[in-house]
Amino acid sequence: MNLRRALSRSFLSALVAAALLAVHTVPGMAADCYAIGQQIAAQDGGTLAKASEANRGGQTVCVIVVLVPGKDGQRPRREEHVVPAN
């Protein structure tokens, strides 16, 4: 019973830590970039690998990296998309 209780506490602590980390590492604009990245990945038929905010030429953009499955058993292709953040 004590082992079960200890595991439950550990699990809850890890869950709370993960939630707090997610809140602090995804500010508002980055969250928008993530949503944009999910849309692009769905359109390309791939998996979202990275979505980040960047400043290029004084303009805020989202840098989206999508992994698209390769053809005929080849490894996935990496596609990078740079789109306006707004």
MOPAC internal coordinates of N, CA, C and O (Angstrom, degrees):
PM7 1SCF
backbone

  N    0.0000 0     0.00 0     0.00 0    0    0    0
  C    1.4538 1     0.00 0     0.00 0    1    0    0
  C    1.5302 1   110.32 1     0.00 0    2    1    0
  O    1.2310 1   120.09 1   139.04 1    3    2    1
  N    1.3488 1   117.43 1   -40.96 1    3    2    1
  C    1.4614 1   120.35 1   179.90 1    5    3    2
  C    1.5184 1   111.42 1   -65.12 1    6    5    3
  O    1.2310 1   120.25 1   143.15 1    7    6    5
  N    1.3304 1   117.13 1   -36.85 1    7    6    5
  C    1.4608 1   121.19 1   177.95 1    9    7    6
  C    1.5220 1   109.81 1   -63.65 1   10    9    7
  O    1.2310 1   120.84 1   136.82 1   11   10    9
  N    1.3130 1   116.00 1   -43.18 1   11   10    9
  C    1.4677 1   120.73 1   179.28 1   13   11   10
  C    1.5329 1   110.51 1   -61.92 1   14   13   11
  O    1.2310 1   120.25 1   136.33 1   15   14   13
  N    1.3081 1   117.14 1   -43.67 1   15   14   13
  C    1.4591 1   121.88 1   179.90 1   17   15   14
  C    1.5356 1   110.23 1   -64.52 1   18   17   15
  O    1.2310 1   120.41 1   137.79 1   19   18   17
  N    1.3207 1   116.83 1   -42.21 1   19   18   17
  C    1.4644 1   121.25 1   179.46 1   21   19   18
  C    1.5307 1   110.48 1   -64.25 1   22   21   19
  O    1.2310 1   120.44 1   137.77 1   23   22   21
  N    1.3202 1   116.77 1   -42.23 1   23   22   21
  C    1.4608 1   120.40 1   178.32 1   25   23   22
  C    1.5302 1   111.24 1   -64.82 1   26   25   23
  O    1.2310 1   120.78 1   140.81 1   27   26   25
  N    1.3202 1   116.12 1   -39.19 1   27   26   25
  C    1.4627 1   120.00 1   178.24 1   29   27   26
  C    1.5269 1   110.54 1   -62.91 1   30   29   27
  O    1.2310 1   120.44 1   136.43 1   31   30   29
  N    1.3262 1   116.76 1   -43.57 1   31   30   29
  C    1.4635 1   120.39 1   178.57 1   33   31   30
  C    1.5254 1   110.81 1   -64.15 1   34   33   31
  O    1.2310 1   120.50 1   137.64 1   35   34   33
  N    1.3238 1   116.66 1   -42.36 1   35   34   33
  C    1.4698 1   120.60 1   179.09 1   37   35   34
  C    1.5184 1   110.67 1   -62.31 1   38   37   35
  O    1.2310 1   120.66 1   136.41 1   39   38   37
  N    1.3162 1   116.35 1   -43.59 1   39   38   37
  C    1.4588 1   120.81 1   179.76 1   41   39   38
  C    1.5196 1   110.67 1   -63.36 1   42   41   39
  O    1.2310 1   120.26 1   134.50 1   43   42   41
  N    1.3147 1   117.10 1   -45.50 1   43   42   41
  C    1.4630 1   120.16 1   179.77 1   45   43   42
  C    1.5227 1   111.44 1   -64.30 1   46   45   43
  O    1.2310 1   120.37 1   140.06 1   47   46   45
  N    1.3241 1   116.90 1   -39.94 1   47   46   45
  C    1.4625 1   120.44 1   177.82 1   49   47   46
  C    1.5190 1   111.12 1   -62.88 1   50   49   47
  O    1.2310 1   120.30 1   136.78 1   51   50   49
  N    1.3236 1   117.03 1   -43.22 1   51   50   49
  C    1.4601 1   121.17 1   178.84 1   53   51   50
  C    1.5186 1   110.70 1   -65.15 1   54   53   51
  O    1.2310 1   120.22 1   140.50 1   55   54   53
  N    1.3113 1   117.18 1   -39.50 1   55   54   53
  C    1.4630 1   121.32 1   179.41 1   57   55   54
  C    1.5253 1   111.14 1   -64.67 1   58   57   55
  O    1.2310 1   120.15 1   135.97 1   59   58   57
  N    1.3109 1   117.32 1   -44.03 1   59   58   57
  C    1.4651 1   121.44 1   178.37 1   61   59   58
  C    1.5258 1   110.35 1   -65.21 1   62   61   59
  O    1.2310 1   120.05 1   137.48 1   63   62   61
  N    1.3177 1   117.50 1   -42.52 1   63   62   61
  C    1.4695 1   120.91 1   178.97 1   65   63   62
  C    1.5166 1   110.98 1   -62.45 1   66   65   63
  O    1.2310 1   120.11 1   138.10 1   67   66   65
  N    1.3193 1   117.39 1   -41.90 1   67   66   65
  C    1.4648 1   121.02 1   178.99 1   69   67   66
  C    1.5235 1   111.11 1   -64.56 1   70   69   67
  O    1.2310 1   120.46 1   139.53 1   71   70   69
  N    1.3117 1   116.72 1   -40.47 1   71   70   69
  C    1.4678 1   120.22 1   179.30 1   73   71   70
  C    1.5281 1   110.80 1   -65.36 1   74   73   71
  O    1.2310 1   120.20 1   136.94 1   75   74   73
  N    1.3232 1   117.23 1   -43.06 1   75   74   73
  C    1.4653 1   120.35 1   178.52 1   77   75   74
  C    1.5194 1   111.40 1   -65.41 1   78   77   75
  O    1.2310 1   120.12 1   140.10 1   79   78   77
  N    1.3095 1   117.37 1   -39.90 1   79   78   77
  C    1.4601 1   121.51 1   178.31 1   81   79   78
  C    1.5227 1   110.52 1   -63.18 1   82   81   79
  O    1.2310 1   120.26 1   137.57 1   83   82   81
  N    1.3162 1   117.10 1   -42.43 1   83   82   81
  C    1.4590 1   121.00 1   179.56 1   85   83   82
  C    1.5266 1   110.97 1   -63.56 1   86   85   83
  O    1.2310 1   120.21 1   140.19 1   87   86   85
  N    1.3049 1   117.21 1   -39.81 1   87   86   85
  C    1.4631 1   120.64 1   179.91 1   89   87   86
  C    1.5200 1   110.88 1   -65.57 1   90   89   87
  O    1.2310 1   120.25 1   139.88 1   91   90   89
  N    1.3309 1   117.13 1   -40.12 1   91   90   89
  C    1.4538 1   120.08 1  -176.58 1   93   91   90
  C    1.5164 1   113.52 1   -80.18 1   94   93   91
  O    1.2310 1   119.25 1   158.13 1   95   94   93
  N    1.3191 1   119.04 1   -21.87 1   95   94   93
  C    1.4610 1   120.49 1  -177.66 1   97   95   94
  C    1.5146 1   113.01 1   -97.21 1   98   97   95
  O    1.2310 1   119.42 1   174.22 1   99   98   97
  N    1.3271 1   118.72 1    -5.78 1   99   98   97
  C    1.4584 1   120.91 1  -179.87 1  101   99   98
  C    1.5216 1   108.94 1  -121.50 1  102  101   99
  O    1.2310 1   120.31 1   -96.14 1  103  102  101
  N    1.3560 1   117.01 1    83.86 1  103  102  101
  C    1.4538 1   118.22 1   175.59 1  105  103  102
  C    1.5276 1   110.26 1   -69.07 1  106  105  103
  O    1.2310 1   120.54 1    -6.34 1  107  106  105
  N    1.3225 1   116.58 1   173.66 1  107  106  105
  C    1.4589 1   121.82 1  -174.62 1  109  107  106
  C    1.5135 1   114.69 1   -52.01 1  110  109  107
  O    1.2310 1   119.78 1   129.71 1  111  110  109
  N    1.3231 1   118.03 1   -50.29 1  111  110  109
  C    1.4534 1   120.72 1  -176.86 1  113  111  110
  C    1.5250 1   110.94 1   -68.31 1  114  113  111
  O    1.2310 1   119.92 1   140.28 1  115  114  113
  N    1.3265 1   117.76 1   -39.72 1  115  114  113
  C    1.4634 1   120.39 1   179.14 1  117  115  114
  C    1.5220 1   110.23 1   -64.16 1  118  117  115
  O    1.2310 1   120.37 1   144.99 1  119  118  117
  N    1.3316 1   116.90 1   -35.01 1  119  118  117
  C    1.4588 1   120.22 1   177.10 1  121  119  118
  C    1.5255 1   109.47 1   -63.78 1  122  121  119
  O    1.2310 1   120.17 1   141.42 1  123  122  121
  N    1.3371 1   117.28 1   -38.58 1  123  122  121
  C    1.4548 1   120.52 1   176.22 1  125  123  122
  C    1.5209 1   110.40 1   -64.22 1  126  125  123
  O    1.2310 1   120.00 1   138.74 1  127  126  125
  N    1.3199 1   117.60 1   -41.26 1  127  126  125
  C    1.4612 1   121.64 1   177.76 1  129  127  126
  C    1.5239 1   110.23 1   -61.85 1  130  129  127
  O    1.2310 1   120.52 1   141.83 1  131  130  129
  N    1.3110 1   116.62 1   -38.17 1  131  130  129
  C    1.4632 1   119.92 1   178.48 1  133  131  130
  C    1.5290 1   110.47 1   -63.49 1  134  133  131
  O    1.2310 1   120.27 1   136.32 1  135  134  133
  N    1.3260 1   117.10 1   -43.68 1  135  134  133
  C    1.4671 1   120.76 1   178.73 1  137  135  134
  C    1.5316 1   110.66 1   -64.03 1  138  137  135
  O    1.2310 1   120.64 1   138.16 1  139  138  137
  N    1.3197 1   116.38 1   -41.84 1  139  138  137
  C    1.4649 1   120.57 1   176.95 1  141  139  138
  C    1.5251 1   109.55 1   -62.01 1  142  141  139
  O    1.2310 1   120.61 1   137.74 1  143  142  141
  N    1.3244 1   116.45 1   -42.26 1  143  142  141
  C    1.4588 1   121.31 1   178.91 1  145  143  142
  C    1.5146 1   112.71 1   -62.03 1  146  145  143
  O    1.2310 1   120.35 1   140.57 1  147  146  145
  N    1.3165 1   116.93 1   -39.43 1  147  146  145
  C    1.4634 1   120.44 1   177.87 1  149  147  146
  C    1.5288 1   110.56 1   -63.06 1  150  149  147
  O    1.2310 1   120.51 1   139.49 1  151  150  149
  N    1.3260 1   116.63 1   -40.51 1  151  150  149
  C    1.4660 1   120.38 1   179.07 1  153  151  150
  C    1.5245 1   110.86 1   -64.64 1  154  153  151
  O    1.2310 1   120.64 1   135.36 1  155  154  153
  N    1.3232 1   116.39 1   -44.64 1  155  154  153
  C    1.4679 1   120.48 1  -179.67 1  157  155  154
  C    1.5214 1   110.27 1   -64.38 1  158  157  155
  O    1.2310 1   120.05 1   137.48 1  159  158  157
  N    1.3285 1   117.51 1   -42.52 1  159  158  157
  C    1.4622 1   121.06 1   179.42 1  161  159  158
  C    1.5268 1   110.73 1   -61.70 1  162  161  159
  O    1.2310 1   120.42 1   138.82 1  163  162  161
  N    1.3239 1   116.80 1   -41.18 1  163  162  161
  C    1.4645 1   120.43 1   178.86 1  165  163  162
  C    1.5299 1   110.51 1   -64.92 1  166  165  163
  O    1.2310 1   120.13 1   138.91 1  167  166  165
  N    1.3234 1   117.37 1   -41.09 1  167  166  165
  C    1.4642 1   120.95 1   179.47 1  169  167  166
  C    1.5253 1   110.97 1   -65.07 1  170  169  167
  O    1.2310 1   120.38 1   142.16 1  171  170  169
  N    1.3337 1   116.88 1   -37.84 1  171  170  169
  C    1.4646 1   121.52 1  -178.03 1  173  171  170
  C    1.5292 1   112.43 1   -83.33 1  174  173  171
  O    1.2310 1   120.15 1   170.38 1  175  174  173
  N    1.3302 1   117.31 1    -9.62 1  175  174  173
  C    1.4528 1   120.45 1  -177.81 1  177  175  174
  C    1.5161 1   112.19 1    72.87 1  178  177  175
  O    1.2310 1   120.62 1  -151.59 1  179  178  177
  N    1.3352 1   116.42 1    28.41 1  179  178  177
  C    1.4570 1   120.82 1  -177.45 1  181  179  178
  C    1.5063 1   112.42 1  -120.55 1  182  181  179
  O    1.2310 1   121.51 1    15.94 1  183  182  181
  N    1.3319 1   114.72 1  -164.06 1  183  182  181
  C    1.4606 1   122.98 1  -179.44 1  185  183  182
  C    1.5227 1   108.77 1  -118.71 1  186  185  183
  O    1.2310 1   120.72 1   -46.87 1  187  186  185
  N    1.3179 1   116.23 1   133.13 1  187  186  185
  C    1.4543 1   120.62 1   177.77 1  189  187  186
  C    1.5256 1   109.23 1   -68.94 1  190  189  187
  O    1.2310 1   120.58 1   -58.56 1  191  190  189
  N    1.3354 1   116.49 1   121.44 1  191  190  189
  C    1.4568 1   120.97 1   179.97 1  193  191  190
  C    1.5195 1   111.36 1  -100.98 1  194  193  191
  O    1.2310 1   120.44 1   146.23 1  195  194  193
  N    1.3426 1   116.76 1   -33.77 1  195  194  193
  C    1.4610 1   120.04 1  -177.44 1  197  195  194
  C    1.5164 1   109.55 1  -158.71 1  198  197  195
  O    1.2310 1   120.67 1   -38.34 1  199  198  197
  N    1.3157 1   116.33 1   141.66 1  199  198  197
  C    1.4578 1   122.76 1   174.09 1  201  199  198
  C    1.5165 1   106.90 1  -140.00 1  202  201  199
  O    1.2310 1   120.56 1   -63.03 1  203  202  201
  N    1.3333 1   116.53 1   116.97 1  203  202  201
  C    1.4529 1   119.26 1  -178.52 1  205  203  202
  C    1.5193 1   110.55 1  -140.21 1  206  205  203
  O    1.2310 1   121.81 1   -21.51 1  207  206  205
  N    1.3108 1   114.14 1   158.49 1  207  206  205
  C    1.4652 1   121.87 1   178.67 1  209  207  206
  C    1.5216 1   108.15 1   -94.98 1  210  209  207
  O    1.2310 1   121.04 1   -38.50 1  211  210  209
  N    1.3475 1   115.61 1   141.50 1  211  210  209
  C    1.4603 1   120.19 1   178.23 1  213  211  210
  C    1.5205 1   109.13 1  -145.12 1  214  213  211
  O    1.2310 1   121.08 1   -16.82 1  215  214  213
  N    1.3230 1   115.54 1   163.18 1  215  214  213
  C    1.4547 1   121.31 1   177.22 1  217  215  214
  C    1.5257 1   107.42 1  -113.89 1  218  217  215
  O    1.2310 1   120.32 1   -64.51 1  219  218  217
  N    1.3032 1   116.99 1   115.49 1  219  218  217
  C    1.4626 1   121.79 1  -178.56 1  221  219  218
  C    1.5222 1   108.55 1  -126.30 1  222  221  219
  O    1.2310 1   121.01 1   -63.47 1  223  222  221
  N    1.3270 1   115.68 1   116.53 1  223  222  221
  C    1.4584 1   120.14 1   179.39 1  225  223  222
  C    1.5178 1   113.20 1    62.56 1  226  225  223
  O    1.2310 1   120.54 1  -148.01 1  227  226  225
  N    1.3277 1   116.57 1    31.99 1  227  226  225
  C    1.4617 1   120.71 1  -179.93 1  229  227  226
  C    1.5147 1   113.69 1    80.79 1  230  229  227
  O    1.2310 1   120.07 1  -178.18 1  231  230  229
  N    1.3172 1   117.47 1     1.82 1  231  230  229
  C    1.4669 1   121.43 1  -179.69 1  233  231  230
  C    1.5271 1   109.08 1  -111.24 1  234  233  231
  O    1.2310 1   120.58 1   -41.96 1  235  234  233
  N    1.3219 1   116.50 1   138.04 1  235  234  233
  C    1.4504 1   121.04 1   176.61 1  237  235  234
  C    1.5231 1   108.89 1   -80.81 1  238  237  235
  O    1.2310 1   120.92 1   -54.75 1  239  238  237
  N    1.3340 1   115.84 1   125.25 1  239  238  237
  C    1.4636 1   121.40 1  -178.91 1  241  239  238
  C    1.5170 1   110.10 1  -129.21 1  242  241  239
  O    1.2310 1   121.25 1   -15.93 1  243  242  241
  N    1.3138 1   115.22 1   164.07 1  243  242  241
  C    1.4513 1   122.11 1   172.70 1  245  243  242
  C    1.5266 1   107.59 1  -106.66 1  246  245  243
  O    1.2310 1   120.74 1   -51.09 1  247  246  245
  N    1.3096 1   116.18 1   128.91 1  247  246  245
  C    1.4620 1   121.62 1   175.18 1  249  247  246
  C    1.5220 1   106.39 1  -101.57 1  250  249  247
  O    1.2310 1   121.14 1   -64.69 1  251  250  249
  N    1.3204 1   115.42 1   115.31 1  251  250  249
  C    1.4577 1   122.65 1  -174.65 1  253  251  250
  C    1.5184 1   108.85 1  -113.02 1  254  253  251
  O    1.2310 1   120.28 1   -50.86 1  255  254  253
  N    1.3277 1   117.06 1   129.14 1  255  254  253
  C    1.4634 1   122.12 1   175.87 1  257  255  254
  C    1.5252 1   107.61 1  -116.04 1  258  257  255
  O    1.2310 1   121.49 1   -55.43 1  259  258  257
  N    1.3413 1   114.76 1   124.57 1  259  258  257
  C    1.4580 1   121.79 1  -178.56 1  261  259  258
  C    1.5238 1   108.56 1  -121.38 1  262  261  259
  O    1.2310 1   120.57 1   -42.96 1  263  262  261
  N    1.3190 1   116.52 1   137.04 1  263  262  261
  C    1.4619 1   121.64 1   172.92 1  265  263  262
  C    1.5204 1   108.33 1  -100.28 1  266  265  263
  O    1.2310 1   121.30 1   -63.93 1  267  266  265
  N    1.3430 1   115.12 1   116.07 1  267  266  265
  C    1.4599 1   121.79 1  -177.84 1  269  267  266
  C    1.5252 1   107.87 1  -103.84 1  270  269  267
  O    1.2310 1   119.72 1   -48.99 1  271  270  269
  N    1.3397 1   118.15 1   131.01 1  271  270  269
  C    1.4581 1   120.21 1  -179.24 1  273  271  270
  C    1.5290 1   111.83 1   -54.93 1  274  273  271
  O    1.2310 1   120.85 1   -41.13 1  275  274  273
  N    1.3430 1   115.99 1   138.87 1  275  274  273
  C    1.4520 1   120.96 1   177.75 1  277  275  274
  C    1.5232 1   110.86 1   -75.16 1  278  277  275
  O    1.2310 1   121.21 1   -16.48 1  279  278  277
  N    1.3120 1   115.29 1   163.52 1  279  278  277
  C    1.4631 1   120.76 1   179.34 1  281  279  278
  C    1.5188 1   109.42 1   -92.06 1  282  281  279
  O    1.2310 1   120.46 1   -31.47 1  283  282  281
  N    1.3188 1   116.73 1   148.53 1  283  282  281
  C    1.4625 1   123.70 1   176.44 1  285  283  282
  C    1.5355 1   112.37 1    54.75 1  286  285  283
  O    1.2310 1   120.25 1  -138.17 1  287  286  285
  N    1.3283 1   117.12 1    41.83 1  287  286  285
  C    1.4527 1   121.16 1   175.53 1  289  287  286
  C    1.5137 1   115.57 1    78.05 1  290  289  287
  O    1.2310 1   120.02 1  -172.30 1  291  290  289
  N    1.3297 1   117.57 1     7.70 1  291  290  289
  C    1.4549 1   119.67 1   178.54 1  293  291  290
  C    1.5195 1   109.53 1   -75.74 1  294  293  291
  O    1.2310 1   120.96 1   -14.36 1  295  294  293
  N    1.3334 1   115.78 1   165.64 1  295  294  293
  C    1.4567 1   120.61 1  -179.06 1  297  295  294
  C    1.5307 1   109.83 1   -68.25 1  298  297  295
  O    1.2310 1   120.35 1   -20.98 1  299  298  297
  N    1.3277 1   116.94 1   159.02 1  299  298  297
  C    1.4701 1   120.85 1  -179.30 1  301  299  298
  C    1.5286 1   111.91 1   -62.40 1  302  301  299
  O    1.2310 1   121.40 1   -31.44 1  303  302  301
  N    1.3217 1   114.92 1   148.56 1  303  302  301
  C    1.4637 1   121.20 1   175.56 1  305  303  302
  C    1.5210 1   108.57 1   -91.95 1  306  305  303
  O    1.2310 1   120.72 1   -36.58 1  307  306  305
  N    1.3171 1   116.23 1   143.42 1  307  306  305
  C    1.4695 1   122.29 1   177.15 1  309  307  306
  C    1.5201 1   107.88 1   -98.21 1  310  309  307
  O    1.2310 1   120.37 1   -59.14 1  311  310  309
  N    1.3183 1   116.89 1   120.86 1  311  310  309
  C    1.4588 1   121.93 1   177.69 1  313  311  310
  C    1.5235 1   108.97 1  -116.74 1  314  313  311
  O    1.2310 1   120.72 1   -49.55 1  315  314  313
  N    1.3174 1   116.23 1   130.45 1  315  314  313
  C    1.4601 1   121.05 1   178.18 1  317  315  314
  C    1.5159 1   108.63 1  -111.35 1  318  317  315
  O    1.2310 1   120.90 1   -51.00 1  319  318  317
  N    1.3231 1   115.88 1   129.00 1  319  318  317
  C    1.4646 1   123.17 1   179.08 1  321  319  318
  C    1.5198 1   107.95 1  -119.05 1  322  321  319
  O    1.2310 1   120.66 1   -45.51 1  323  322  321
  N    1.3214 1   116.34 1   134.49 1  323  322  321
  C    1.4669 1   121.49 1   174.35 1  325  323  322
  C    1.5199 1   106.65 1  -116.12 1  326  325  323
  O    1.2310 1   120.63 1   -63.39 1  327  326  325
  N    1.3337 1   116.40 1   116.61 1  327  326  325
  C    1.4639 1   121.79 1  -176.85 1  329  327  326
  C    1.5367 1   109.86 1  -129.30 1  330  329  327
  O    1.2310 1   120.09 1   -26.83 1  331  330  329
  N    1.3305 1   117.44 1   153.17 1  331  330  329
  C    1.4631 1   119.31 1   176.69 1  333  331  330
  C    1.5336 1   110.64 1   -59.32 1  334  333  331
  O    1.2310 1   120.74 1   -35.99 1  335  334  333
  N    1.3216 1   116.19 1   144.01 1  335  334  333
  C    1.4654 1   120.73 1  -176.35 1  337  335  334
  C    1.5300 1   112.48 1   -76.06 1  338  337  335
  O    1.2310 1   119.31 1   159.44 1  339  338  337
  N    1.2890 1   118.93 1   -20.56 1  339  338  337
  C    1.4686 1   119.73 1  -177.24 1  341  339  338
  C    1.4531 1   110.25 1  -100.74 1  342  341  339
  O    1.2310 1   120.10 1   180.00 1  343  342  341

